[in-house]
Amino acid sequence: MASDLYIIVIGCGRLGAYLANQLSSAGNAVVVIDRNERAFGNLSPEFSGFRVEGDAVESAVLRQAKLDQADLVVATTRKDNVNLMVAQVAKVVFSVPRVLARVFNPKREEIYRRLGVECICPTTVAAEIFLRATAARPAAEAVR
Amino acid sequence: MASDLYIIVIGCGRLGAYLANQLSSAGNAVVVIDRNERAFGNLSPEFSGFRVEGDAVESAVLRQAKLDQADLVVATTRKDNVNLMVAQVAKVVFSVPRVLARVFNPKREEIYRRLGVECICPTTVAAEIFLRATAARPAAEAVR
């Protein structure tokens, strides 16, 4: 894992907090943004990064998090529209070299990609894993 | 992929419908259960399986879907509690050989596993993929 990056994680839900914890333990400088202060409770006690309370769709909040200096931005809120908007701003306005976004609706992946945003769709990923699990049935059942 | 199984998919949202479509095209006999008839609109026109409208937490609905004859049950509703309950019933009451369940809260995975249910948590899976994506940054950025 990379260990010397300035990384901004948008959204401190289960996914965002997990990533922030892992990326922080790996030695990166991590800033987490969430509009709900209580969400920071998902961070581990060892998290050594910064917390910014605010709505990431507001430029002032992104500037406070120093998005212009970020090596990587990861958008993980529950709302595809928010992730899309923030990812677009990170790319276009703040020239962030690498932007990853969670997108629940795979139909929007194409829009993200055109903007240079890498998308990860949990539903698609889970579907592929379910399909593989279906194929890998135990031998005893394979001969039923 | 397995192609001669009797498979029951609980929940016809994006994940359930995707799995039902794929498993049906692969030649399996597939039954999809959803309590909302409109959810079946997610199925592809080529889907050759059966639709059962009803709440999967009701045994009568599961009997209608012939759960006792299923080789595989996949629980994909949005509610962990529903997936847990249906998976448990499939295992214990209907003796289904293989049961897969989506679980959003990874803390519940242990409970499922003890019941012999295989769990797939989209959040955990997405997190791992995000972390790998973070590590695999382009060479040009690696030397910044």
Chai-1 contact restraints between the chains, C-beta under 6 A:
chainA,res_idxA,chainB,res_idxB,connection_type,confidence,min_distance_angstrom,max_distance_angstrom,comment,restraint_id
A,M1,B,A135,contact,1.0,0.0,6.0,A-B,restraint_1
A,A2,B,T134,contact,1.0,0.0,6.0,A-B,restraint_2
A,A2,B,A135,contact,1.0,0.0,6.0,A-B,restraint_3
A,A2,B,R137,contact,1.0,0.0,6.0,A-B,restraint_4
A,R14,B,T123,contact,1.0,0.0,6.0,A-B,restraint_5
A,L15,B,T123,contact,1.0,0.0,6.0,A-B,restraint_6
A,L15,B,A127,contact,1.0,0.0,6.0,A-B,restraint_7
A,Y18,B,A127,contact,1.0,0.0,6.0,A-B,restraint_8
A,L19,B,F130,contact,1.0,0.0,6.0,A-B,restraint_9
A,Q22,B,L131,contact,1.0,0.0,6.0,A-B,restraint_10
A,P97,B,E141,contact,1.0,0.0,6.0,A-B,restraint_11
A,L100,B,F130,contact,1.0,0.0,6.0,A-B,restraint_12
A,L100,B,A133,contact,1.0,0.0,6.0,A-B,restraint_13
A,I120,B,A126,contact,1.0,0.0,6.0,A-B,restraint_14
A,I120,B,I129,contact,1.0,0.0,6.0,A-B,restraint_15
A,I120,B,F130,contact,1.0,0.0,6.0,A-B,restraint_16
A,P122,B,P122,contact,1.0,0.0,6.0,A-B,restraint_17
A,P122,B,A126,contact,1.0,0.0,6.0,A-B,restraint_18
A,T123,B,R14,contact,1.0,0.0,6.0,A-B,restraint_19
A,T123,B,L15,contact,1.0,0.0,6.0,A-B,restraint_20
A,V125,B,V125,contact,1.0,0.0,6.0,A-B,restraint_21
A,V125,B,A126,contact,1.0,0.0,6.0,A-B,restraint_22
A,A126,B,I120,contact,1.0,0.0,6.0,A-B,restraint_23
A,A126,B,P122,contact,1.0,0.0,6.0,A-B,restraint_24
A,A126,B,V125,contact,1.0,0.0,6.0,A-B,restraint_25
A,A127,B,L15,contact,1.0,0.0,6.0,A-B,restraint_26
A,A127,B,Y18,contact,1.0,0.0,6.0,A-B,restraint_27
A,I129,B,I120,contact,1.0,0.0,6.0,A-B,restraint_28
A,F130,B,L19,contact,1.0,0.0,6.0,A-B,restraint_29
A,F130,B,L100,contact,1.0,0.0,6.0,A-B,restraint_30
A,F130,B,I120,contact,1.0,0.0,6.0,A-B,restraint_31
A,L131,B,Q22,contact,1.0,0.0,6.0,A-B,restraint_32
A,A133,B,L100,contact,1.0,0.0,6.0,A-B,restraint_33
A,T134,B,A2,contact,1.0,0.0,6.0,A-B,restraint_34
A,A135,B,M1,contact,1.0,0.0,6.0,A-B,restraint_35
A,A135,B,A2,contact,1.0,0.0,6.0,A-B,restraint_36
A,R137,B,A2,contact,1.0,0.0,6.0,A-B,restraint_37
A,E141,B,P97,contact,1.0,0.0,6.0,A-B,restraint_38
